[in-house]
Amino acid sequence: MASPEVLAEALSAAEGGAISTAVLYPLEVIKTVIQASKTKEQKQSRQATTTAATEDEQTSSAEGERNVAAAAAAVAASAADPLSGEPAPEEGDEGSDEDSSVLTTQDVAKEIYRRAGLGGFFGGVQYSSLQSSLEKSIYFYAYSTMKGVVKVLNGGRFGVRENLLVGYLSEVVHLPVTVPIEVVVTRIITSQGRLKSWTEAAKEVLKEGGPSGLYKGIPAYGVLCLKPAIQYTLFEQLRRGILSLLSRRRGVPVRALSAWQAFLLGALSRALATLIIFPWIRVRKMLMAQGKGVREGEEGGREGGKEATVLFTLQKTLRDEGVPGLYRGMAPELTRGVLSAALMLMIKERLYDFNKRMLLRTMRT
């Protein structure tokens, strides 16, 4: 059986993950719409080649208004309870298939609120919180377990290299469980109102790609698994240094950070990791959001019409939009991600001792 320390790590992380995700879910909805928007633009680009030249006479401002409405329509529709299947109020077919070249955080947020009120920012929050809770608990359970094994095999040494390796492998462990949940939640958010429930979204994903469709975008995790590895390695190294410094200053062992110390260290470590890995984050969202997918033969000039890959999507985004395109949606991702990581680590740090005491008490009875 796992030790109380390992179980307390996993339980504290699960609680922190669920709470931080629920609190910051509106930012998750907004950044998902923005990051996935290129998929809709590609559809429009293909349609534009067969339309009359008079289409070009539309003003850019009118396009922007319609496109923000289209991007936000998916989120407004998910305001209904995903389990109940009750649709959100409809407002005609305004902007049903159009996109803007630039979707700003402010414009998307305004459109979501206009269409569905505050409820529009929380469609699918229960599933996203479940995903985060599972992800964090499995990650920290695996991390604590492997850390103990490595220290035994390595004579008690656990440096930066070991930390990065164990962090990377711990992230890989939870993917079979959490990626399908993320794929379905992303499909609900970006479906432009077609999908009103969890079961509808899951059935559509399975119909289009079979069981493998639930793991669309997973090749990007070859790189994305570095993000938590970098983030938590930075956090642990800084945490260790601060606790050591505080212990020397106070003359007594200090075993836990204060709430604000944990919050600030979590924010800093997440910000640095996100800046490094973000292009792969955006490509993953694009692949998860698309229906049957952008075909390489359709837009990439290749034969065979194979499903677009992570590398193909990354290269095409760079070619079409330049380096800034790789970082579209980074502002809400950075804001949400930094606050989420900081809040999660703060909650985890403060709940660890309490959970450990409760587990020890339970084991003794």
C-alpha positions as CSV (number, residue, x, y, z in Angstrom):
1,M,0.0,0.0,0.0
2,A,1.2,3.5,-0.7
3,S,2.6,5.6,2.1
4,P,0.4,8.3,3.8
5,E,2.8,10.9,2.3
6,V,2.2,9.7,-1.3
7,L,-1.5,9.5,-0.8
8,A,-1.6,12.9,0.8
9,E,0.3,14.4,-2.2
10,A,-2.2,12.8,-4.6
11,L,-5.3,13.9,-2.6
12,S,-4.1,17.4,-2.1
13,A,-3.3,17.8,-5.8
14,A,-6.7,16.5,-6.7
15,E,-8.5,19.0,-4.5
16,G,-6.3,21.8,-5.7
17,G,-6.8,20.9,-9.3
18,A,-10.6,20.7,-9.1
19,I,-11.0,24.0,-7.2
20,S,-8.6,26.0,-9.4
21,T,-10.1,24.7,-12.6
22,A,-13.7,25.5,-11.5
23,V,-12.7,29.0,-10.3
24,L,-10.8,29.9,-13.5
25,Y,-13.0,28.0,-16.0
26,P,-14.3,31.1,-17.8
27,L,-10.7,31.9,-19.0
28,E,-10.4,28.3,-20.1
29,V,-13.5,28.7,-22.3
30,I,-12.2,31.9,-23.9
31,K,-8.7,30.7,-24.6
32,T,-10.0,27.4,-26.1
33,V,-12.2,29.4,-28.6
34,I,-9.3,31.6,-29.6
35,Q,-6.7,28.8,-29.9
36,A,-9.1,26.6,-31.9
37,S,-10.2,29.5,-34.2
38,K,-7.7,28.7,-37.0
39,T,-9.5,25.5,-37.8
40,K,-12.6,27.5,-38.8
41,E,-10.5,30.0,-40.7
42,Q,-9.1,27.1,-42.8
43,K,-12.7,26.1,-43.7
44,Q,-13.5,29.6,-44.7
45,S,-10.4,29.8,-46.8
46,R,-11.4,26.7,-48.8
47,Q,-14.9,28.0,-49.2
48,A,-13.7,31.4,-50.4
49,T,-12.0,29.9,-53.4
50,T,-15.3,28.8,-54.9
51,T,-17.4,31.9,-54.1
52,A,-18.0,35.0,-56.2
53,A,-15.5,37.8,-56.2
54,T,-18.2,40.1,-54.7
55,E,-17.6,38.4,-51.4
56,D,-14.4,40.5,-51.1
57,E,-16.4,43.7,-51.0
58,Q,-17.7,43.0,-47.4
59,T,-16.1,45.3,-44.9
60,S,-13.6,44.0,-42.4
61,S,-15.5,45.4,-39.4
62,A,-18.7,43.5,-40.4
63,E,-16.7,40.3,-40.7
64,G,-15.2,40.8,-37.3
65,E,-18.6,41.1,-35.6
66,R,-20.0,38.0,-37.3
67,N,-16.8,36.0,-36.6
68,V,-16.7,36.7,-32.9
69,A,-20.4,35.7,-32.8
70,A,-19.6,32.4,-34.5
71,A,-16.7,31.6,-32.3
72,A,-18.6,32.3,-29.2
73,A,-21.8,30.5,-30.3
74,A,-20.2,27.2,-29.3
75,V,-19.6,28.4,-25.8
76,A,-23.0,29.9,-25.4
77,A,-24.6,26.6,-26.4
78,S,-22.6,24.8,-23.8
79,A,-24.2,26.9,-21.1
80,A,-26.9,24.3,-20.9
81,D,-26.3,21.4,-18.5
82,P,-24.3,18.9,-20.7
83,L,-26.1,16.0,-19.0
84,S,-29.6,17.3,-19.4
85,G,-29.3,18.1,-23.1
86,E,-31.3,21.3,-22.7
87,P,-30.3,23.7,-25.4
88,A,-29.2,27.3,-24.8
89,P,-31.5,30.1,-26.1
90,E,-31.0,30.5,-29.8
91,E,-30.6,33.8,-31.5
92,G,-31.0,32.9,-35.1
93,D,-28.1,31.9,-37.4
94,E,-26.0,35.1,-36.9
95,G,-22.5,34.5,-38.0
96,S,-23.0,30.7,-38.1
97,D,-19.9,29.9,-40.1
98,E,-17.7,32.9,-40.3
99,D,-14.4,33.7,-38.5
100,S,-12.3,36.7,-37.9
101,S,-8.5,36.6,-38.5
102,V,-8.2,38.0,-35.0
103,L,-10.4,37.0,-32.0
104,T,-9.6,39.1,-29.0
105,T,-10.2,38.0,-25.4
106,Q,-12.4,41.0,-24.7
107,D,-14.6,40.5,-27.8
108,V,-15.1,36.8,-27.3
109,A,-16.0,37.3,-23.6
110,K,-18.5,40.0,-24.5
111,E,-20.2,37.8,-27.1
112,I,-20.4,34.9,-24.7
113,Y,-22.0,37.0,-22.0
114,R,-24.4,38.7,-24.5
115,R,-25.7,35.3,-25.7
116,A,-25.8,33.2,-22.5
117,G,-25.0,35.4,-19.5
118,L,-22.7,34.1,-16.9
119,G,-23.8,30.6,-17.5
120,G,-22.1,30.7,-20.9
121,F,-18.7,30.7,-19.2
122,F,-19.3,27.5,-17.3
123,G,-20.6,24.9,-19.8
124,G,-18.8,21.6,-19.2
125,V,-17.0,22.9,-16.1
126,Q,-17.8,19.7,-14.1
127,Y,-16.0,17.5,-16.7
128,S,-13.0,19.9,-16.9
129,S,-12.8,19.9,-13.1
130,L,-12.9,16.1,-13.1
131,Q,-10.2,15.9,-15.7
132,S,-8.0,18.3,-13.8
133,S,-8.6,16.4,-10.5
134,L,-7.6,13.1,-12.1
135,E,-4.7,14.6,-13.9
136,K,-3.1,16.2,-10.8
137,S,-3.8,13.3,-8.5
138,I,-2.3,10.7,-10.9
139,Y,0.6,13.0,-11.7
140,F,1.6,13.5,-8.1
141,Y,1.0,9.9,-7.1
142,A,3.2,8.7,-9.9
143,Y,5.8,11.5,-9.2
144,S,6.0,10.8,-5.5
145,T,6.3,7.0,-6.1
146,M,8.9,7.2,-8.8
147,K,10.8,9.8,-6.8
148,G,11.1,7.4,-3.9
149,V,12.3,4.6,-6.2
150,V,14.9,6.8,-8.0
151,K,16.3,8.1,-4.6
152,V,16.7,4.5,-3.5
153,L,18.5,3.5,-6.7
154,N,20.5,6.7,-6.8
155,G,21.9,6.6,-3.3
156,G,19.5,9.3,-2.0
157,R,20.3,11.8,-4.8
158,F,17.5,13.5,-6.7
159,G,18.8,16.4,-8.7
160,V,17.5,18.5,-11.6
161,R,18.0,15.9,-14.2
162,E,16.2,13.2,-12.2
163,N,13.4,15.7,-11.4
164,L,12.8,16.5,-15.1
165,L,12.8,12.8,-16.1
166,V,10.4,11.7,-13.3
167,G,8.2,14.8,-14.0
168,Y,8.0,13.9,-17.7
169,L,7.1,10.2,-17.1
170,S,4.5,11.2,-14.4
171,E,2.8,13.4,-17.0
172,V,2.7,10.5,-19.5
173,V,1.1,8.2,-17.0
174,H,-2.2,10.1,-16.8
175,L,-2.7,10.7,-20.5
176,P,-4.8,7.5,-21.3
177,V,-7.4,8.7,-18.7
178,T,-7.4,12.5,-19.1
179,V,-6.9,13.1,-22.9
180,P,-10.4,11.6,-23.9
181,I,-12.1,13.9,-21.4
182,E,-10.2,16.9,-22.7
183,V,-11.0,16.0,-26.4
184,V,-14.8,15.8,-25.6
185,V,-14.8,19.0,-23.6
186,T,-13.0,20.8,-26.4
187,R,-15.4,19.5,-28.9
188,I,-18.4,20.8,-26.9
189,I,-16.9,24.2,-26.5
190,T,-16.0,24.6,-30.2
191,S,-19.0,22.9,-31.8
192,Q,-20.9,26.1,-32.6
193,G,-23.9,24.9,-30.7
194,R,-24.4,21.6,-32.4
195,L,-23.5,19.5,-29.4
196,K,-25.6,20.1,-26.3
197,S,-24.3,17.2,-24.1
198,W,-21.3,15.1,-23.1
199,T,-22.8,12.0,-24.8
200,E,-23.4,13.8,-28.1
201,A,-19.9,15.0,-28.3
202,A,-18.4,11.6,-27.3
203,K,-20.6,9.9,-29.9
204,E,-19.5,12.3,-32.6
205,V,-15.8,11.9,-31.8
206,L,-16.2,8.0,-31.9
207,K,-18.2,8.1,-35.1
208,E,-15.6,10.2,-36.9
209,G,-12.4,8.5,-35.7
210,G,-13.3,5.4,-33.6
211,P,-11.6,5.0,-30.3
212,S,-8.4,6.6,-31.6
213,G,-10.5,9.8,-32.1
214,L,-10.6,10.2,-28.4
215,Y,-6.8,10.7,-28.5
216,K,-6.6,13.2,-31.3
217,G,-3.7,15.6,-30.7
218,I,-1.9,13.2,-28.4
219,P,1.3,13.2,-30.4
220,A,1.8,16.8,-29.3
221,Y,2.2,15.5,-25.8
222,G,5.7,14.2,-26.8
223,V,6.7,17.8,-26.3
224,L,3.8,19.0,-24.0
225,C,4.8,16.6,-21.3
226,L,7.9,18.8,-20.8
227,K,5.7,21.6,-19.5
228,P,4.7,20.1,-16.2
229,A,8.2,18.6,-15.9
230,I,9.7,22.0,-16.3
231,Q,7.1,23.7,-14.1
232,Y,7.2,21.3,-11.2
233,T,11.0,21.0,-11.3
234,L,11.4,24.8,-11.1
235,F,8.8,24.9,-8.3
236,E,10.5,22.1,-6.3
237,Q,14.0,23.6,-6.7
238,L,12.8,27.1,-5.7
239,R,10.7,25.6,-2.9
240,R,13.7,23.6,-1.5
241,G,15.9,26.7,-1.6
242,I,13.4,29.0,0.1
243,L,12.6,26.4,2.9
244,S,16.3,25.9,3.5
245,L,16.8,29.7,3.7
246,L,13.8,30.2,6.1
247,S,15.0,27.3,8.3
248,R,18.5,28.9,8.7
249,R,17.0,32.3,9.5
250,R,14.5,31.0,12.0
251,G,16.8,28.4,13.6
252,V,14.0,25.7,13.3
253,P,13.0,23.4,10.4
254,V,10.4,25.0,8.1
255,R,8.6,22.3,6.2
256,A,5.9,24.2,4.3
257,L,5.6,27.4,2.3
258,S,3.1,30.0,3.2
259,A,0.1,30.4,1.0
260,W,1.5,33.4,-0.8
261,Q,4.9,31.9,-1.2
262,A,3.4,28.8,-2.8
263,F,1.2,31.0,-5.0
264,L,4.1,33.2,-6.3
265,L,6.4,30.3,-6.9
266,G,3.7,28.4,-8.7
267,A,2.9,31.4,-10.9
268,L,6.5,32.0,-11.8
269,S,7.3,28.3,-12.7
270,R,4.1,28.0,-14.8
271,A,4.8,31.2,-16.7
272,L,8.3,30.1,-17.8
273,A,7.1,26.6,-18.8
274,T,4.2,28.0,-20.8
275,L,6.3,30.4,-22.8
276,I,8.6,27.6,-23.8
277,I,5.9,25.1,-24.8
278,F,3.0,27.2,-26.0
279,P,3.1,26.5,-29.8
280,W,2.4,22.8,-29.2
281,I,-0.4,23.8,-26.8
282,R,-2.1,25.7,-29.6
283,V,-1.6,23.0,-32.2
284,R,-3.1,20.4,-29.8
285,K,-6.2,22.5,-29.4
286,M,-6.6,23.0,-33.1
287,L,-6.4,19.2,-33.7
288,M,-8.9,18.5,-30.9
289,A,-11.4,21.1,-32.1
290,Q,-11.6,20.1,-35.8
291,G,-14.2,17.6,-37.0
292,K,-12.9,15.1,-39.4
293,G,-9.8,17.2,-39.6
294,V,-7.9,19.3,-42.0
295,R,-6.5,17.0,-44.6
296,E,-2.9,17.4,-45.7
297,G,-3.9,16.9,-49.4
298,E,-6.5,19.7,-49.1
299,E,-4.3,22.5,-47.9
300,G,-0.7,21.3,-47.6
301,G,-0.2,20.5,-51.3
302,R,0.4,16.8,-50.5
303,E,-1.1,13.8,-52.0
304,G,-3.1,11.1,-50.3
305,G,-5.4,13.3,-48.1
306,K,-4.0,12.0,-44.9
307,E,-5.3,13.4,-41.6
308,A,-3.3,16.5,-40.6
309,T,-0.5,15.7,-38.1
310,V,1.0,17.8,-35.3
311,L,4.0,18.6,-37.4
312,F,2.0,19.4,-40.5
313,T,-0.3,21.7,-38.5
314,L,2.6,23.4,-36.8
315,Q,4.4,24.0,-40.1
316,K,1.2,25.3,-41.8
317,T,0.4,27.6,-39.0
318,L,3.9,29.0,-39.1
319,R,3.7,29.4,-42.9
320,D,0.3,31.0,-43.0
321,E,0.4,33.2,-39.8
322,G,4.1,33.5,-39.0
323,V,5.6,33.2,-35.6
324,P,2.8,35.3,-34.0
325,G,0.3,32.7,-35.2
326,L,2.0,30.1,-33.0
327,Y,1.3,32.2,-30.0
328,R,-2.4,33.1,-30.7
329,G,-4.4,32.8,-27.6
330,M,-1.3,32.9,-25.3
331,A,-2.6,35.8,-23.3
332,P,-5.6,33.9,-21.8
333,E,-3.6,30.7,-21.7
334,L,-0.8,32.4,-19.7
335,T,-3.3,34.2,-17.5
336,R,-5.4,31.2,-16.8
337,G,-2.5,28.8,-16.6
338,V,-0.4,30.9,-14.3
339,L,-3.3,31.6,-12.0
340,S,-4.5,28.0,-12.1
341,A,-1.0,26.5,-11.3
342,A,-0.4,29.1,-8.6
343,L,-3.8,28.5,-7.0
344,M,-3.5,24.7,-7.3
345,L,-0.1,24.6,-5.7
346,M,-1.1,27.0,-3.0
347,I,-4.1,24.8,-2.1
348,K,-2.0,21.6,-2.3
349,E,0.7,23.1,-0.1
350,R,-1.8,24.2,2.6
351,L,-3.9,21.0,2.5
352,Y,-1.0,18.5,2.5
353,D,-0.5,18.3,6.3
354,F,-4.2,18.2,7.0
355,N,-4.7,15.3,4.5
356,K,-1.7,13.5,5.9
357,R,-3.1,13.7,9.4
358,M,-6.5,12.5,8.3
359,L,-5.0,9.5,6.4
360,L,-2.8,8.5,9.3
361,R,-5.8,8.7,11.6
362,T,-7.9,6.6,9.2
363,M,-5.1,3.9,8.9
364,R,-4.9,3.5,12.6
365,T,-8.6,2.9,13.1
